[in-house]
């Protein structure tokens, strides 16, 4: 599973971008901090069907969309089963 953590900004634009990229996603609203300053955060979870370069490309688009210095990408090993 991939996770992109960004500011809770322009959520509709982020959803539109993810849909345009045909990425299935789950969003979580959270509280985080950047350089010691607390902020509202958005956690975007993507399934593991994507490779690092695709996730990085989308994360860069989100970073640009929100005019951020950086967003965080996490690659978390998981197993999932549809039932």
Residue pairs with C-beta under 8 A, 6 or more apart in sequence:
1 45
1 46
1 47
1 48
1 75
1 76
1 77
1 78
1 80
2 45
2 46
2 47
2 48
2 50
2 55
2 73
2 74
2 75
2 76
3 43
3 44
3 45
3 46
3 72
3 73
3 74
3 76
4 43
4 44
4 46
4 55
4 58
4 59
4 62
4 71
4 72
4 73
4 74
5 30
5 32
5 41
5 42
5 43
5 44
5 71
5 72
5 74
6 14
6 41
6 42
6 44
6 62
6 63
6 66
6 68
6 71
6 72
7 34
7 39
7 40
7 41
7 42
7 66
7 68
8 29
8 30
8 39
8 40
8 41
8 42
9 42
9 66
10 65
10 66
11 27
11 42
13 65
14 27
14 42
14 44
14 62
14 65
14 66
15 25
15 27
17 58
17 61
17 62
17 65
18 25
18 44
18 58
21 54
21 58
23 46
23 50
23 58
24 46
24 47
25 44
25 45
25 46
26 44
26 45
27 42
27 43
27 44
27 45
28 42
28 43
28 45
29 40
29 41
29 42
29 43
30 40
30 41
30 42
30 43
31 38
31 39
31 40
31 41
32 38
32 39
32 40
32 41
33 39
44 62
46 55
47 80
48 78
48 80
52 75
55 73
55 75
56 73
59 71
59 73
62 68
62 71
63 69
63 70
63 71
